[in-house]
Amino acid sequence: MHKINPAPTILTPPTVATEAFTDAGAAVGRLEEIYERNTQFLRDRFEAYVNGEALTTRVRANYPFVRVTTSTYARLDSRLAYGFVAGPGVHETSVTRPDIFRAYLTEQIRLLIENHGVPVEVGESSEPIPIHFAYRRDINIEAALTTGDSSAATRSLRDLFDTPNLAAMDDAIADGTLDLPPGAPEPLALFRAARVDYSLRRLYHYTGTDPEHFQNFVIFTNYQFYVDAFVQLCLQRLSSGQTGPDAFVGPGNVITRNARLGGGTSGSAPERAPQMPAYHLVEPGYRGITLINIGTGPSNARNVTDHVAVLRPHAWLMLGHCAGLRNTQRLGDYVLAHGYVREDHVLDHELPLWVPIPALAEMQVALEEAVGEVTGLSGFELKRLMRTGTVASVDNRNWEISGPSVIRRMSQSRAIALDMESAAIAANGYRFRVPYGTLLCVSDKPLHGEIKLAGMASEFYRRRVGQHLEIGLKALERLKHQESERLHSRKLRSFAEVAFQ
């Protein structure tokens, strides 16, 4: 008879008792205590291990959780689109990086307490913290692995520490495909902790800036011209000591401070530009503006929005160029999207094509008013410069030479403009409950013989880029002055929704 070896023990920090809170700030404080203690525990054990200390047991520490339990469908405020659970039961989520999400978590927990009249509970979840995520960026850099053969030190890493389990980092909650076992708590947020941690690291990898610099109002663009104009504008504002922004952050976490705060620049730019560089005009409370140059194509658009979504921004906006499909349009005209033809196919599985992507009134009004303010046009005169209609997004940059079937579909859809990114950005905004909008500028009209040529492009860019960016910034400033409860439209929420915004 073979002797059965006992299950190996697991080395963990002392258990923290679950505690109820009626004060949101105190609840977030406890979340932070648990998170900091448990990640420090993992870092200490890992660094001792790579420095030669033998480990005879597996090491584990878990994320903190926040939980609410309700016994009734009743709630106090029916005007909100978020801040309440869909029905009675236990609702729970794991939490990471409460230092970044402190204000967000405080608001969400406060709303739960107020809307349901019950305390929230905070404790340790059953979700392990992957050792990679115990470090805020790169485990190899931050752990200072200087052993002569670091591969030997990490060869059995999965035998000793929890590593990222990509199979468990899906978007089943957001996509409505989560299959919970009987008796399991309902989700309280769209993303669990490890999924958030995964995206926080992807954001640094792609944009070259740490996630704590990202602001709640985001512009996506597909041309460097917009980046150059944004950088110049931001640095001018800071050098003048303008009230509002505190700093400007670029790739490499290069921080330029406002002159009214003493000025100066710290950090160094990376040797190579990141794939999708991000730039942040930082304001208190994350109320500034982030601009990301996502480059060309729907895959990039989907990729970056998959990750920015975990930061729960208040709005994101696509500012880019498009092909005008109507002969009455001129180069430099604006297109305000109120619908999308999704010929890009990057989200067909997660968000089927039969799902409509509606225009959001708050975004549409802010963009149209901003166009009027910057151009000085209004009413019927504004139609000379801006058309509202359907934008088609495709996955083929050479769509205009793809044959008559593409042209027929564009005609049947009544599309007035075509690009490659806008539909993916809007669709992922809808999917992840992030308010979205699109304002494009016509750069060519290939169906009408006006293709993009070098000399013509230079003149077009000179005339329009600065104005287009100014419109986008003014639209976001208008959105900032709205209540966030109003901005996060009911159109983005289902009839059985998580509580957190």
Residue pairs with C-beta under 8 A, 6 or more apart in sequence:
8 57
8 58
9 57
9 58
10 57
10 58
10 59
10 60
11 45
11 55
11 57
11 58
11 59
11 60
12 41
12 59
12 60
12 61
12 62
13 37
13 38
13 41
13 61
15 124
16 34
16 37
16 123
16 124
17 123
18 67
18 121
18 122
18 123
18 124
19 30
19 121
19 122
19 123
20 119
20 120
20 121
21 27
21 30
21 109
21 119
21 120
21 121
21 122
22 113
22 119
24 105
24 106
24 107
24 109
24 110
24 113
24 120
25 106
27 66
27 109
27 120
27 122
28 98
28 102
28 105
28 106
28 109
30 64
30 122
31 64
31 66
31 95
31 98
31 105
31 122
32 98
32 99
32 102
34 64
34 122
34 123
34 124
35 63
35 64
35 95
35 96
35 97
35 98
38 61
38 62
38 63
38 64
38 124
38 129
39 61
39 129
39 133
39 134
41 61
42 59
42 61
42 129
42 131
42 134
42 161
43 134
43 135
43 143
45 55
45 59
45 161
46 59
46 131
46 134
46 143
46 161
47 143
47 144
49 55
49 153
49 160
50 143
50 145
50 147
50 150
50 153
50 154
51 147
52 147
55 160
58 159
58 160
58 161
59 131
59 160
59 161
60 128
60 161
60 162
61 128
61 129
61 134
62 94
62 124
62 125
62 126
62 127
62 128
62 129
63 94
63 95
63 96
63 124
63 125
63 127
63 128
63 129
63 193
63 194
64 94
64 95
64 98
64 122
64 123
64 124
64 125
65 92
65 93
65 94
65 95
65 122
65 123
65 124
65 125
65 127
66 92
66 93
66 95
66 105
66 109
66 120
66 121
66 122
66 188
67 90
67 91
67 92
67 120
67 121
67 122
67 123
67 185
67 188
68 85
68 90
68 91
68 92
68 112
68 116
68 118
68 120
68 121
68 188
68 499
69 89
69 90
69 91
69 118
69 121
70 85
70 87
70 88
70 89
70 91
70 116
70 118
71 88
72 88
73 87
73 88
75 84
75 115
75 116
76 114
76 115
76 116
76 117
77 83
77 84
77 114
77 115
79 485
80 111
80 115
80 485
81 485
81 488
81 489
81 490
81 492
81 493
82 108
82 111
82 485
82 488
82 493
82 497
82 499
82 500
82 501
83 108
83 111
83 112
83 114
83 115
83 499
83 501
84 111
84 112
84 115
84 116
84 499
85 91
85 112
85 116
85 186
85 188
85 498
85 499
86 186
86 495
86 496
86 497
87 496
89 185
89 186
90 185
90 186
91 185
91 186
91 187
91 188
91 498
91 499
92 125
92 185
92 186
92 187
92 188
93 187
93 188
93 189
93 192
93 193
93 498
93 500
94 125
94 127
94 192
94 193
94 194
95 101
95 105
95 193
96 129
96 133
96 193
96 194
96 196
96 197
96 200
97 196
97 197
97 200
97 211
98 105
99 212
100 200
100 211
100 212
100 311
101 312
103 285
103 286
104 312
104 501
107 501
108 189
108 499
108 500
108 501
109 120
111 499
112 118
112 120
112 499
113 119
113 120
125 193
127 192
127 193
127 194
128 162
129 162
129 193
129 194
130 161
130 162
130 163
130 164
130 165
130 194
130 197
131 139
131 157
131 161
131 162
131 163
132 139
132 163
132 164
132 201
133 164
133 194
133 197
133 198
133 201
135 142
135 143
136 142
136 210
137 201
137 204
137 210
140 150
145 153
145 154
147 153
157 163
164 194
164 198
165 194
166 198
168 194
169 194
169 195
169 198
170 195
171 190
171 191
171 195
171 306
171 350
171 431
172 178
172 179
173 187
173 189
173 190
173 191
173 192
173 498
174 190
174 191
174 431
174 432
174 433
175 350
175 351
175 431
176 494
178 187
180 186
187 498
188 498
188 499
188 500
189 498
189 499
189 500
190 309
190 432
190 433
190 498
190 500
191 199
191 309
191 310
195 310
196 310
199 306
199 307
199 308
199 309
199 310
200 211
200 307
200 310
202 307
203 209
203 211
203 214
203 278
203 307
203 308
204 210
204 211
205 274
206 274
206 275
206 276
206 303
206 304
206 307
207 251
207 274
207 276
207 277
207 278
207 292
207 304
208 250
208 251
208 252
208 253
208 270
208 273
208 274
208 277
208 278
209 249
209 250
209 251
209 252
209 253
209 278
209 279
209 280
210 253
211 311
213 249
213 253
213 278
213 280
213 282
213 290
214 278
214 280
214 286
214 290
214 308
214 311
214 313
215 280
215 281
215 282
215 283
215 286
215 287
215 288
215 289
215 290
215 313
216 286
216 287
216 288
216 311
216 313
216 314
216 315
217 287
217 288
217 289
217 290
217 313
217 314
217 315
217 316
217 317
217 476
217 479
217 480
218 289
218 290
218 291
218 292
218 308
218 313
218 315
218 316
218 317
219 226
219 230
219 289
219 290
219 291
219 292
219 316
219 317
219 318
219 319
219 472
219 473
219 476
220 291
220 292
220 294
220 301
220 304
220 305
220 316
220 317
220 318
220 319
220 320
220 421
220 425
221 227
221 291
221 292
221 293
221 294
221 318
221 319
221 320
222 293
222 294
222 295
222 296
222 320
222 321
222 419
222 420
222 421
223 293
223 320
223 321
223 465
224 293
225 461
225 465
226 291
226 293
226 319
226 320
226 465
226 468
226 469
227 277
227 279
227 291
227 293
229 465
229 466
229 469
230 279
230 281
230 291
230 469
231 248
231 250
231 279
233 469
233 473
234 245
234 248
234 279
234 281
235 248
235 256
237 244
237 245
237 258
237 281
238 245
238 247
238 248
238 256
238 257
238 258
238 259
238 263
239 259
239 263
240 259
241 258
241 259
241 260
242 258
242 260
243 260
244 283
245 258
245 281
245 282
245 283
245 288
246 257
246 258
246 261
246 282
246 283
246 284
247 255
247 256
247 257
247 258
247 261
247 282
248 255
248 256
248 279
248 280
248 281
248 282
249 255
249 256
249 279
249 280
249 282
250 256
250 269
250 277
250 279
250 280
251 269
251 270
251 273
251 274
251 277
251 278
251 279
252 267
252 268
252 269
252 270
253 267
254 265
254 266
254 267
254 268
254 269
255 265
255 266
255 267
256 263
256 264
256 265
257 263
257 264
257 265
275 295
275 300
276 292
276 293
276 294
276 295
276 300
276 304
277 292
277 293
278 290
278 291
278 292
278 293
279 290
279 291
279 292
280 288
280 289
280 290
280 291
281 288
281 289
281 290
282 288
287 480
289 473
289 476
292 304
292 308
294 300
294 301
294 304
294 421
296 397
296 420
296 421
297 395
297 397
297 420
297 421
298 344
298 345
298 346
298 393
298 395
298 420
298 421
298 423
298 424
299 346
300 421
301 344
301 346
301 420
301 421
301 422
301 424
301 425
301 428
302 346
302 347
302 424
302 428
305 316
305 424
305 425
305 428
305 429
305 432
305 434
306 428
308 316
309 428
309 432
309 434
312 434
312 500
312 501
313 434
314 435
314 479
314 480
314 484
314 487
314 488
315 363
315 434
315 435
315 436
315 437
315 476
315 479
315 487
316 425
316 429
316 434
316 435
316 436
316 437
317 363
317 367
317 436
317 437
317 438
317 439
317 472
317 475
317 476
318 421
318 422
318 425
318 426
318 436
318 437
318 438
318 439
318 440
319 439
319 440
319 441
319 468
319 469
319 472
320 419
320 421
320 422
320 440
320 441
321 419
321 440
321 441
321 442
321 443
322 335
322 391
322 417
322 418
322 419
322 422
322 440
322 441
322 442
322 443
323 400
323 417
323 418
323 419
323 442
323 443
323 444
323 445
323 446
323 447
324 330
324 331
324 333
324 335
324 416
324 417
324 442
324 444
324 445
324 448
325 392
325 410
325 415
325 416
325 417
325 418
325 445
325 447
326 387
326 416
327 445
327 448
329 387
329 416
329 417
329 442
329 445
330 442
331 442
331 443
331 444
331 445
331 450
331 456
331 460
332 441
332 442
332 460
332 463
332 464
333 385
333 386
333 387
333 441
333 442
334 371
334 385
334 386
334 387
334 439
334 440
334 441
334 442
334 468
334 471
335 386
335 387
335 388
335 389
335 391
335 416
335 417
335 438
335 439
335 440
335 441
335 442
336 364
336 367
336 368
336 371
336 386
336 387
336 388
336 389
336 438
336 439
337 359
337 388
337 389
337 390
337 391
337 417
337 422
337 426
337 437
337 438
337 439
337 440
338 359
338 364
338 388
338 389
338 390
339 357
339 359
339 389
339 390
339 391
340 357
340 390
340 391
340 392
340 393
340 422
340 423
340 426
340 427
340 438
341 390
341 391
341 392
341 393
341 409
341 410
341 413
341 415
341 423
342 348
342 353
342 357
342 393
342 423
342 424
342 427
343 392
343 393
343 394
343 395
343 409
343 423
344 393
344 394
344 395
344 420
344 421
344 423
344 424
345 395
346 395
346 424
347 424
347 427
347 428
347 431
350 431
351 427
351 430
351 431
355 430
357 423
357 426
357 427
357 430
358 430
358 491
360 435
360 436
360 437
360 489
360 491
360 492
361 489
362 435
362 479
362 482
362 486
362 487
362 489
363 435
363 436
363 437
363 475
363 479
364 388
364 437
366 437
366 475
366 476
366 478
366 479
367 437
367 439
367 471
367 475
368 382
368 386
368 388
369 475
369 478
370 471
370 472
370 474
370 475
370 478
371 377
371 382
371 385
371 386
371 439
371 471
372 378
372 382
373 474
374 467
374 470
374 471
374 474
375 382
375 385
375 467
377 384
377 385
387 416
387 417
389 414
389 415
389 416
389 417
390 413
390 414
390 415
390 416
391 415
391 416
391 417
391 418
391 419
391 422
391 423
391 438
391 440
392 409
392 410
392 413
392 415
392 417
392 418
392 419
392 423
393 418
393 419
393 420
393 421
393 422
393 423
393 424
394 406
394 418
394 420
395 420
396 402
396 406
397 420
399 406
399 418
400 406
400 446
400 447
407 447
410 418
417 440
417 442
419 440
422 438
422 440
425 436
425 438
426 436
426 437
426 438
428 434
429 435
429 436
429 492
430 436
430 492
433 488
433 492
433 493
433 501
434 492
435 479
435 487
435 488
435 489
435 492
437 475
439 468
439 471
439 472
439 475
441 464
441 468
443 452
443 457
443 460
444 450
444 451
444 452
479 487
484 501
488 501
